[in-house]
Amino acid sequence: MQSGWDTLTQTPASLPTTGAAIADELRMLLRSGRLRDCWHLPPAEAFARLGFDGAIRWHEVAWYGPLEIWRDPEHAVSDILFNGPLDSPFFVVQRGMMVNTGVMVHPAWIDWTQRQLVQRSHDGLVDVPAFAQGVVDGLRYALTNRRASPAGPSLAIRLLPERWATLDDLVQSNVISREASDLLLAALNGGASVLIAGPTGSGKTTLAAALSQAIGARMRLVVIEDGGELPRSANSLHIEAPAEAGGFSRAVTFALRQKPNYIIVGEVRGGEAMAMLQAAATGHPGLGTIHAATVQGALRNLERMALIGLAHETTGAGQAAAQIVRGLITSDVVNLLVVLIGRTPHGKRGVLAVEEVLPQGAQGQSGDPFPTNPLFRYDRASERLARAGYVNAGWGAGRL
């Protein structure tokens, strides 16, 4: 049987023919409940039952099959997951909780949805790679085909917000205190670099987006990602890093020639850490996110990734290389702040710590704790982010 990608039955002339109109019609059919009886059918039969034409160019239609069930903001769903086996239901993260929806679809819908995501986000790419990721129409996806997951193709979808939260929104929802948000803005205005750390789903990207929006009104930003996720500002250049090894590092180096006030890296995860530290040391501060569960963990991950980047630049290794990296991280010209975001003891997202890395130069051994000055810590008794110290660096000393 055909997959339903190119071959569908004829549609009455009254049905829409443009990509936008077809997507609108399908959303109306979904809201009315008419699609509920079609998910058990292959896409070809489902679309035929609904009367859509086989000549439709689906890569021109911003509609994504069963993912559309949960895309309405009223559902408060942030992630949609499908694990592969034929009898698997969809799981969603709804209001921060993992939920088994019980919704199952014909397996051909998973193939159809994967191809829709890949073809719409990568012009001309027809076949779904073993591993694929990207961003399209407010969906950040990571998927596998049957070569990578023999039990069946999988989907992991993050629904990006239609409107990114601002710092004021985050203050009002108690993700961060007003005092801490004002300090971070002062740090960014003063040329400090900010690293936002936390586990998956902790809100790192949301906070990075809020900070970039706040400074983007008056600064030129160069944003480097592997997908167009972070919001644009009035004067921002968005670069998609090349997928090959070292692509992120080359993108950071390229960004230096774009006259940035700040270099924004969606996620620091490799050798680009070294390029970012070198850029910050030469007057091009950065804002980025990194996976870590603690402030010290974030700094150790940054050190490890920078060492990878340094190894690609030079034959130097061992303690000499480690001292170069530690010297940059603890340099008085980099002025690095680490913001830890995660879940509070009550399960809510929130900033748990803000710490300033203290100048140390190349002192210390690899693996030693990094010297930090706690500025804010989450207080369990008061259930809020409380002031823990005051800024040592010149951008805030004596004021913050």
N, C-alpha and C positions, 0 to 999 in steps of 0.2 A: 504494500500500500504506500502511496506517496506520503511524504512527510507533511504536506500542507504548506510548504514554504512558497512554492511557485504555482502549484496546480490546485485550484479551487473551482467549484461550479459557478455558473453564471449568477449574476445579481440583478434584481430588478433595477430599471433605470432610475427609480426614485431614491435608491441608496446613495450615500455620499461617495465621491470619487477622489477627492484630494486627501493627502496624508493627514492633515489636521482634522478634516471633517470625519474621516474614518475613525480616528482615535476618539473623537468626541462621541460618535455614535456607539462605539464599543463601551465607553465608560457609562453611557446612558443605559445600555443593555445590562451592564454589570449591576448598576444601582437598582434597576427594576427587577433583578432576580432572574432574567432570562438566560444568563450565562451559567447559572447554577446547574442546569441540566446538561451542560455541554462539556464540563471538565473531564468526564469519563470517556469522551470520544477523542480520537486523534484530531489535531487541528484542522485537517482538510474537511473532515465530516462536520466538525463543529461550525466552521465558517460557512460551509454549504447550507447547513440547517438554518443559519442566521441570514443567508441570502447574499453573502459577499462574493465578489467576482474573483475568478482565478487569475485575472491579469493584474491584481494588486501588487505593487512593489512594496513589500512589507518593510524593507529597510528604510523606506521614507515615512513610515508610520510610527509615531512615538507612543507605542503601546506594547506592553511586555507580558501578555498572557496572564498566568495565575498570580504574578507579582502584584497586579493591579488590585487584587482583592483587598490588600492592606495598605495601599498608597494614600488613601484619604487621610488627611491629618487628624480627623476625629478619632481614628483608631489608636493614635499615640504609639505607633509601631516604629521602632528605630532600626530593626534588623529582621531580615527574612532568610531562613536557612532551609536547605533541602539536602539530605545526606546521601542520596544515591540509589539505594535498593528500591525495587519496584513498589513494594508495599509501604514505603516510607511516607509519613505525613510531613507537612510543612511545620516547622517550628518558627516562632517569632519572638522577638524581645519587645514586650509591651509594657510601657511604664516601668522599664528597668527590670522586668521579670521575664525569665524564659518560659514560654507557653507552648505546649503541644496543641496545635490548632485542630488536629484530627482531619484536616483537609488533605485529600489525596487526589491526584490527577492522572490522566493517561500518561505513560512515560514519554510519549512523543511530544507532549507539551514542554517537558524539560529541555529536550533537544531544540525545540522551536525557540524557546525563550533564550537559551544560550546563544543560538545563532543570531537572534535579534539583537542582543546586547553587543556581541562582538562585531557584527557587521555595521551597526549604527555608530559604534565608537571608533572603529578602525576602517576607514574607507577602503573598499576594495578587498578586504580580508573576508573570505567566504568560509573557510574551514576553521573550526574551533580548535585552538591549540590544546595540548595536554593540560597546561596551566595558563589561564588567561585572567587578566585583571584590567580594570579601567574605570572610567567615570563617564556616564552618559545620562542626560535628562534627569539629573538629580539622583541617580543610582550609582553608588560605588560598588563594583562587583569584583568577586574573586571566584573563579569556577574551575572545575576539572572535567575533562571528558573521560571516556571509558578507558583510555590508555593509562591515565593517571589514577583513576579510581575504578577498578574492574567491576565493583558491585553496581556501578551506575554513575551517570554524570551528576555532579553536585553543584549547588549554588550557595553563595554567601553574599547577601546583599545588604548594604548599609543605605538607608534612606537619608539623603542629605536634606537639611531644612530648606523650605522655600524662602524663609527669612532667617538669616543667622542671628543668633542672640548677641546683643550688645553687652558691653560691660555693665551698663545700668540694669539690663535684664538679669545678669548673673548676680549682681548685688541684691536685687529685689528677691531673687529666688534662693538667696543664702548660699550660693556656690562660693562666693568670695565676699569678704567684708569691704566696705567702702574705703576704709583706711588702707587695706592691702592693695586694692585696685588703684588707688591714687599713687601709692608708692611705685607700683609697677609702671604706671604711665610716666612718672617722674624719672624712673630708671631708663625707659626707652627714649624719652626726650633728652636725657643726659648722655646718651651714647653707650649705655651698658648693653650687654648681650643677655638674652633670657632664654633659658632652656626649660621647657614644660615637660615634666616627667609623670608617668603613671602607667598602670596596666591597661590592657585592651578595654575599650569601652568606658574609660574613666572620665572622659570629657576633655582630653588634651587638645584635640582639634577645635572643639568649640571655644575653649579659652584662647587658643592661638588666633582664631578668627576674630574674636571680640577685640583682642589687643591690636591686631593688624588693622581692623576697621577704625579703631580709635586714633591710631597714628597716621593712617592713610590719608586723612583729610588734609594734612599739611606736609607729608613726606613722600618721597618717591620710593616705592617698594619694588623689589624684584623677587617674585615668588617662584620657587622651584619645587615641583611635585612630579610624581609619576602618573598623575591624572588631575584634571582641572577641578579640584575640590574647594579650595579656599576662596573666599569672596574677593571680588575685584574692588579696588578703590579708585579714586579720581586719577591718580598718577601711578599706575602699577603695571609692570610687565610680568606676564605669567609664562614661564618656561616649563615645558614637559621634558624632564630629564631623559636622555637616551637610555634605552633598556640594557645596552651592553655594559660589561664590567667597566667601572670607572666613569660611567655616564654622569652620575650625580656630581662627582668631583669636578669634572670638566664644566658642568653647568654652573657650579659655584664660581670657578675661575672666570668663566665667561661673564658672569653677573657683575664682576668687578669693573668691567668696561661699559656698564650700562648706567653709570652714575647713580648708584642706589644710596639712599639714606639708610635703608635696612635691607638685608638679605633674609628672606623668609623661606625656611625649608620645612615642607610639610611633615617629614619624618626623617630624623637623622638615624641611619642604620648601617653605615659603612664608612668607607674611606673619606667620604665628603666631610666627616668631622674634622679632619686635619685641615682641609681647605677652608672650612668655616673659621677655625681658630686662627689660621694665618690671616684671613680676611679681617677678622675682628682686631687683630694686633696691628693692622695697618690702617685702621680708621673706618672699617666697613662692618659695623656690628651686625649681629644676627639674632633671629628669633626662630626657634624650632621646637619640635617635640621629639621625645625619645621614650622608649619602653623601659620602665624601671619601677620597682616597688618602693624604693627609698631614695632619699637625696644622695646618699653615698653610692647607692647602686647606679644611679644615673651618671654620676661622675666617673665611676669605674667603667661603665659602658662607653661613655664618651672617650675615656682614655684608650680603651681597647680598640675602638673604631678608628681613632686618630692614629694609633700605631699601625693599623692596617694601611691607612692612607700614606703614612710616612714610608712604610716599606715599599710602596709602589714608586715613591719619588727618589729613594736613595738606597744604597746597599747597606747603610748603617743599621745596626740592630742592637739588641741587648739593652743594657742599662743606659748607654748614651742616648739611644732613641727614646727611652722612657723618660729621661730627664728633659729632653727637648719638649715632649708632649706635656709633662707635668708643669714645665716652666711656662708654657702657653696657657694652660688651664688656670694656673694660679698667678698669671701676670697681672700687674696693676694697670695695664692698658686694655686688657680684655674686659675687665669688670663684669664677671659672670654671675648671674643670679639663677638659682634653680627653684622652680615652683613645682611642688609635688601635689598632684590632684588624684583623688581616689574616692573610696566610699567611707563615709563616717561610720561609727559604730551602729548607727541607726539605719544604715543602708542607703543613705542619700549621697549623691555626688557632691563633692566639695573640695576646696583647696585645704590641704592638710598641713602644709609647711611652705614657707618662703625663706630661703637661706642664701646668703651672700658668700661667694668663695673668696677667701682672704688671700692677699698676696703672699707668695712663698718663694717665687722664682723656681729654680731647678732643684731646690732642696727636697729631701724625702725620697723614699724608694718606691718603686712600683709595687702596688698592693697596700701601701700605707694609707690610712684615712686621709682624705683631703681636708685642709683647714677651712672651716666654714663659720659664719656668724649668723645664728638663727635670728630672723627678723619677725617671723610670725609662726606660731604653732597652733594646731587645733587643740582646744581645751575641752576634754571630755566632760568636766564638771559643768561648765557653762554652755557646752555644745556650740561653741563659736570659735572663730579664728581670732586668737589673741596676740597682741604685741609681745614679742620675746626679746627684742633688742633693737639697736639703732644702726644706721648705715655707717660703714667704715670708709667706703670709697668717696672720692672727691665730689662725685655728682650729687651726693646726698648727705655728706658728713656735716653735722651741726644743724641740719634741717629736718632730716627724716630718720 
